[in-house]
Amino acid sequence: MTSPAIVVSEEVRAAVERSAPVLALESTIFTHGLPRPRNLEVALDAEMQVRSLGVVPATIGVVDGTPTVGLSVGEIERLSTSDSVVKASLRDLPLAMAKGLSAGTTVAATAFLAHRAGVRVFSTGGLGGVHRGAAETFDESADLPTLAALPLVVVSAGVKSILDIPLTLERLETLSLAVVGYRTTDYPGFYISDSGYDLDFSVDSADEVARVVAARDGLGIASTLLVANPVGTDRELPRALHDDVLHRALEAARTAGVSGHDITPFLLDFFQRETGGHSLDVNVEVYRGNVELGARIAAALSPACAP
């Protein structure tokens, strides 16, 4: 049931009510993840891409303290260009609301709001996960426990390689978050198609994802199904370049004493600078691929699209 504190656009509300396909999209990719003006271009292109596949886009964010599922073009433009927009995870939503702030929503916050609005599928770029050195810092993204409590389908290109991928996979198992590779059993590392770690299962189509979801729901399991969709090998960051930049980025962070919530933006900025913007291009390719697959999964799950 949607809370009166959450605004759901009429288009999204009507689509959910008639069981038409809807795809949730996060806002931090264009509020904090990409430089201007490319951030706005990517956000609007994603909405058009979803519509071209017969699916309703539900871009999610917070506008003047109001969590909104199905941002208008004007609201997307405003969040893309304002310097006062903050980043909000799930714990931050009440604070943003009480203070009347505008915010880009992270995976955790977006997933929560999508579920409250009745949207079942969500596409993002990369998930948060367990950070390197977490044995000492306990630094783990809120994405993981949040998704463990929501019966969604989330499409991503795995987690960014700047994180601790094997520990992230262990936490996903502990939290009973099922992970399937899309046409692969290689777990992707966002910028690269194969992180070097394997998955037990793969799916070959959106229809197969829908069958897995039906089985999960039939059992009453209330955790998210994670679909790992790798970027094409012809579009990934060259492996030698990736490994070299990652090594130097981690060393630079140690030297500068960067830690905690500052580490991820530091490392991502380092990647962008040291690859001459190539990592940014890969980021956009990753997102586009996940948006397309998410839209196809939303259609496969929709009774309104059944033959």
N, C-alpha and C positions, 0 to 999 in steps of 0.2 A: 504494500500500500504506500502510495506516494505521500510524503509529509507535506503539509501546507507550506513549510519553510522552503521547499524545493519548487522552482518553476520549471515546468516541462512545456516545451513549445507545442502549439496545437498540432503541428504536423507530426511530431514524434508521438504525442499522446494518441492521436487518431490511428497511427500505424500500429502502435502497441495494442490498442483495443481491438483492431481487426486482425491481429496476428500477422501483419505484414512485416517483412524483414527490415530491421533497423540495426545499424552498426554504430557503436559508441566510439568516439575519438577523443583523445586527451588534448588539453590545451597547453601544457608546459612545453611541448615541442615548438610552439610558435611564440610563447611568452618568454621562455628562457633558453630554449635549446638551439635556436637558429638565429643568425644575424638578420637585421633588417636590410632591405625589404624582402629578402628571400623567405623569411618566416611567414609573411602574409600570403605570398604566392603559393607556398607549399600547403598552407591551411586551406585556402580556397580551392586549390587543385584537388586536394583530397576529397573535399565535399563533392566536387563535380565528378570525380572518379567513382565514388560510391553511387551517385545518382545514375551514372551511365550504365551501371549494372542492375538497375531496378531496385535499389535499396535506399532507404531513408538514412541520411547521415545525422548523427546526434553528437555534435561537438559539445564538450562539457567544460564549464568553467564557472567562476564566481564573478558576478557583476554587481558592484556596489553592495556587497554583503549578501547577495542572493545567489545561492547555488542554482545553476541553470543547465538543464539538459536539452540541448538543441539550440545553441547560440545562433542568433541572426548574423547575417553578413556584417551588419554594422557593429555588432558586439564583438565579432572576431577581429574586425579592423581596429576597434578601440583597444582590445587587449593586446593586439600585436604591436601597437605604436606607443602605448603609454609607459612611461618610466616608473610609474607608481605601482605597477602590478606586482604582487608578491607571488611566491610559490607556496601552494597549500597541499600538504599531505592530509590524510584522514584526520589526524589529531588537530590540525590547524583549522578545519572547517568552522567549528563553533567560534573561534577567535576572529576569523575573517568576517563571519556573519555579524557578530556583536560589534565589531569595529567599523563595519560598512566598507570593507576593503574589496578591491577587485583582485582576482587571483587566477593563475594558471593552476590546474589541478594535476597532481601526479598520478601515477598508475593506481595507487591505493585509493585516493580520493575519487578519481574518475570511476573506478570499478564500483565503489560503494554507491555513488550517485546513479550510475547506470542501472544497478540492480534495483535500487529504490524506485526507479522509473519504469521498471519492467523490461529493460533492454538486456538481451542475453549474450551478445557477442561484442567484443571490444578489441580493437586493433591498436597496437602501440609499436614503438621502435624496439626498445630493449627494456627488459625488466630490471628492477633493482634486485640486489642479491646480497650475499655475504661479502664484506670487504676484506681485502688482504690485511692480515694482522688482527683479524677479529678475535682470535684466541685471547688477545690482551685487551682489545678495545671494546669487544662485544658490539661492533658496528655492523648492523644488519638492517637492510631496508624494511620499512613497514609494509612494502608491497607483499611480502611473502605471507605473514600471518593474516593479512587482510584477505588475500585471495583464497587462503585456506578455509575461510568462512563464507565464501560466496559461490553459488553454483553457476558460474559463468563459463564462457569460452574466451580465452585471451590468446590472441595471435601476436607473437613477437619473434625477433631474431635472436632468441636466447638472452643472455646478459652480456653487457660490455666486457671485453677481455681485460679491462683494468680491474675487474673484481676477481674474487677467488672463486673460480668456476667449480672446481671439485667440491669445495665446501658448500657452495650454493646448491649443487645437485643433491648433496647429502641432506641439506635442510628441506629441500622440496620433498624428498622421500619421507623424512620425519613428519612433515606436515600433511602427508597424504595428498600432495598435489601431483596428479598424474601429468606426465610430460610425454608427448608424442612428437616425433619429427615428421615434417611434411615431406614425404617422398625421400626420406633419409633416416638413418639411425645415427648420424653424426650430429652431435649437439653443436649448434652454431655459436660463434663468439661475436655476434653483431657485425663488426667490421670484416670478419672472416667467416667463411662458410662452415669451417670445421675447427672447433676449439681444441680438438684432440681427445675429447671425451665422448663416450658412446651412450646412446639411449637403447632401451630394451625394445621399444615399439615404434613403428612408423605408421602413417596413414597415407593413402594414395589419392584421396579425393575429398572434397567438401562433404559429399554424401556419406563417406565413411566416418568422418568426424561426427556427423549427425547421428549415426548409429551408435557411436561410443557415448554420445550425450544421452541418447534415449536409454541406454543400458545403465548409465550412472544415475539418471533421474529415477529410473524404475527401482533402483536399490535404495533410493533416498539419501544418496551421498551428496553432501552440500558443499563440496570444494570445487574450485575452478579446474577445468581441463586446460592445460597449457599446450598450445600448438607452436612448436618451434619451426619457424620458416626461414631457412638460410638465404642470404643474398646469393645471387648467381656467382659461380666461380669466375666468370668473365667480368664481374663488376665489383668483386671484393677488393679490399686493400691488399696490394701485393704482400705475400707472407713475409718475405725478408724485410721489407720496409716496416711492416706492422711490428714484427718482433724487435727490430732495432729501436723504433720510436718508443715502444712500450718499456723497454729496458731503461732507456734514457729518461723517460718521463717519471718512472718510479724512483730513479736515483735523484732526479731533480727535486722531487717532492720531499724525499728524505733530507736532502741537503738544506732545503728551504724551511724544513720543520713544519710542513703543511700536513694537517691531519683532520680527522673528524669530518664534518659536513663540507669542509672546504676542499677535500681531496678530489672529489669527482670533478667539479668544474675546473680545478687546476689541471688535472690529467687530460681532460677533454680539450681544453684550450691548448695544451702542449701538443696534442695530436694534430689539431687543426693548423697550428703554426708550422710544425715540423714536416707536415705532409703537403704544405702549400695549398691547403684547402681540399685536398683529395679526400680526407676523412669525412669532410662535410658532404661531399658529393655522394659518398657511400652511405652516409646517414640518410640522405633523402631517398636513395634507391631502396634501402632497407624499408623505410616507411611506406613507400609506394607499393612495394611487394606485399607487405603485411595488410595494407588497406584493401588491396584487391582480394587477397585470400579471405580476409575477414568478411568482406561483403558476400563472397560466394558461400561461405559457411552460414551467414545469416539467412541467405536465401534458401539454403538446404534445410535449415531448421524451421522455416516458416511454412505452416499449413497452407497459407495463402498462395504459396508458390508450388504446391504439390501438383504433379501432373494429373 
